[in-house]
């Protein structure tokens, strides 16, 4: 399936997924920062930082959806005395229902920002502190951003040529991967 292209977003997410798979022991799944799921209609990445914040990036044939939940955002309805669904509705205003249905009800409730790209970017920004500025930082759109993020996150120094190859190609051979992670 051909997915809509949105800059280097997919390359950075795929490289992060590949590296996280290599560096996360299967017995410690709870430490995984990114998961990936592909269906007949979409490719989705879920970033969960383990602190209550999540970022979904879904690629389809004609749109890219970016849904984030920053638990400390003033838009988080879970921190409110009374859940206000109208805030959530405003965030999703203008989004076709078929795309909203790609998320479970609980996932919709866990939204502090939503961005969609259908050839241009759209967002109903309701507050400056919706969490999008720092949550989008997980999507490394340049090799330099990717290198900085993974070096800090995994607290490792990587062979730069191999890391750049991973970022560009989204994967490495077992031999090259072993060299990259010092195995």
C-alpha positions as CSV (number, residue, x, y, z in Angstrom):
1,X,0.0,0.0,0.0
2,X,1.2,3.5,-0.8
3,X,1.0,5.9,2.0
4,X,0.8,9.7,1.7
5,X,4.3,11.1,2.2
6,X,4.7,13.8,4.9
7,X,8.3,14.9,4.7
8,X,10.7,12.6,6.6
9,X,8.2,11.8,9.3
10,X,7.8,8.1,8.3
11,X,11.6,7.6,7.9
12,X,12.3,8.9,11.4
13,X,9.5,6.9,13.0
14,X,10.6,3.7,11.2
15,X,14.2,4.2,12.2
16,X,13.1,4.8,15.8
17,X,10.9,1.7,15.7
18,X,13.7,-0.5,14.3
19,X,16.3,0.8,16.9
20,X,13.8,0.5,19.8
21,X,13.1,-3.1,18.7
22,X,16.8,-3.9,18.8
23,X,17.5,-2.2,22.1
24,X,14.4,-3.3,24.1
25,X,14.5,-6.7,25.7
26,X,11.3,-8.6,24.9
27,X,10.9,-9.3,28.7
28,X,10.8,-5.5,29.2
29,X,8.0,-4.6,26.8
30,X,6.8,-1.9,29.2
31,X,10.0,0.0,28.4
32,X,9.3,0.2,24.6
33,X,8.9,3.8,23.5
34,X,7.3,3.0,20.1
35,X,5.1,0.3,18.6
36,X,4.0,-0.2,15.0
37,X,0.9,-1.8,13.5
38,X,0.0,-2.1,9.8
39,X,-3.4,-3.0,8.4
40,X,-4.9,-3.0,5.0
41,X,-5.8,0.6,5.3
42,X,-3.1,2.3,7.4
43,X,0.2,2.2,9.1
44,X,0.3,3.5,12.6
45,X,3.0,4.3,15.1
46,X,2.3,4.8,18.8
47,X,4.8,6.6,20.9
48,X,4.3,6.2,24.7
49,X,6.9,7.8,26.9
50,X,5.8,5.9,30.0
51,X,4.9,9.2,31.8
52,X,1.3,9.3,30.6
53,X,1.9,11.0,27.3
54,X,1.1,9.4,23.9
55,X,1.6,10.3,20.3
56,X,-0.1,8.5,17.4
57,X,1.0,8.9,13.9
58,X,-1.2,7.2,11.3
59,X,-0.4,7.1,7.6
60,X,-3.1,6.3,5.1
61,X,-3.3,6.5,1.3
62,X,-4.7,10.1,1.5
63,X,-4.0,11.5,4.9
64,X,-1.6,11.6,7.8
65,X,-3.1,11.9,11.3
66,X,-1.1,13.0,14.4
67,X,-2.9,12.7,17.7
68,X,-1.3,13.6,20.9
69,X,-2.0,13.5,24.6
70,X,0.1,15.4,27.0
71,X,-1.1,14.6,30.5
72,X,0.1,17.9,31.9
73,X,-1.6,20.0,29.2
74,X,-4.4,22.4,30.3
75,X,-6.5,20.6,27.7
76,X,-6.3,17.2,29.4
77,X,-9.9,16.5,30.4
78,X,-8.7,13.9,32.9
79,X,-7.2,16.7,35.1
80,X,-10.5,18.6,35.2
81,X,-13.1,18.4,37.8
82,X,-15.7,17.7,35.1
83,X,-14.9,16.1,31.7
84,X,-15.8,18.6,29.0
85,X,-16.4,16.7,25.7
86,X,-16.9,20.0,23.8
87,X,-13.1,20.7,24.1
88,X,-12.4,17.3,22.4
89,X,-15.0,18.1,19.7
90,X,-13.3,21.5,19.0
91,X,-9.9,19.8,18.7
92,X,-11.4,17.4,16.1
93,X,-13.6,19.9,14.3
94,X,-13.3,19.6,10.5
95,X,-11.8,16.0,10.6
96,X,-13.8,13.6,8.5
97,X,-15.6,11.0,10.7
98,X,-14.0,8.1,8.8
99,X,-10.6,9.2,10.2
100,X,-11.9,9.8,13.7
101,X,-13.1,6.2,13.6
102,X,-9.5,5.0,13.3
103,X,-9.3,5.8,17.1
104,X,-11.1,4.1,19.9
105,X,-13.4,6.3,22.1
106,X,-10.8,6.2,24.9
107,X,-8.1,7.3,22.5
108,X,-10.3,10.2,21.3
109,X,-10.8,11.2,25.0
110,X,-7.0,11.2,25.4
111,X,-6.4,14.1,23.1
112,X,-4.8,17.4,23.8
113,X,-3.9,18.1,20.1
114,X,-4.7,16.7,16.7
115,X,-3.0,17.5,13.4
116,X,-3.9,16.2,10.0
117,X,-2.1,16.5,6.7
118,X,-3.8,16.0,3.4
119,X,-1.4,18.0,1.3
120,X,-1.3,20.8,3.9
121,X,-1.3,20.8,7.7
122,X,-4.4,21.5,9.7
123,X,-4.8,21.9,13.4
124,X,-7.5,23.4,15.7
125,X,-5.1,24.8,18.3
126,X,-7.0,25.7,21.4
127,X,-4.2,26.5,23.8
128,X,-0.5,27.2,23.7
129,X,0.2,24.4,26.1
130,X,-1.5,21.6,24.2
131,X,1.7,19.5,24.4
132,X,2.2,19.5,20.6
133,X,5.5,21.4,20.6
134,X,7.4,18.9,22.7
135,X,5.5,15.7,21.7
136,X,6.2,16.4,18.0
137,X,9.8,16.2,19.0
138,X,9.5,12.5,19.0
139,X,9.0,12.7,15.2
140,X,12.5,13.3,14.0
141,X,12.3,14.9,10.6
142,X,16.0,15.4,10.2
143,X,18.9,13.0,10.7
144,X,20.4,15.5,13.2
145,X,17.3,15.5,15.3
146,X,17.1,11.7,15.2
147,X,20.8,11.4,16.2
148,X,20.4,13.8,19.1
149,X,17.1,12.1,20.3
150,X,18.3,8.5,20.2
151,X,21.7,9.3,21.7
152,X,20.1,11.1,24.6
153,X,17.2,8.6,25.0
154,X,19.3,5.4,24.9
155,X,22.3,7.1,26.5
156,X,24.6,5.7,23.8
157,X,27.0,6.9,21.3
158,X,26.3,5.4,17.9
159,X,28.4,5.0,14.8
160,X,27.3,8.0,12.8
161,X,27.5,6.4,9.4
162,X,25.4,3.4,10.4
163,X,22.9,5.6,12.3
164,X,22.4,7.8,9.3
165,X,22.0,4.7,7.1
166,X,19.3,3.5,9.6
167,X,17.6,6.8,9.4
168,X,17.7,6.9,5.6
169,X,16.7,3.2,5.0
170,X,14.6,2.5,8.1
171,X,16.4,-0.7,8.7
172,X,19.9,-2.3,8.8
173,X,21.2,-5.8,8.2
174,X,21.8,-7.9,11.3
175,X,25.5,-7.4,10.9
176,X,25.2,-3.6,10.6
177,X,22.7,-3.5,13.5
178,X,25.1,-5.4,15.7
179,X,27.9,-2.9,14.8
180,X,25.6,0.0,15.5
181,X,24.5,-1.1,18.9
182,X,27.9,-2.5,19.9
183,X,26.9,-6.1,19.9
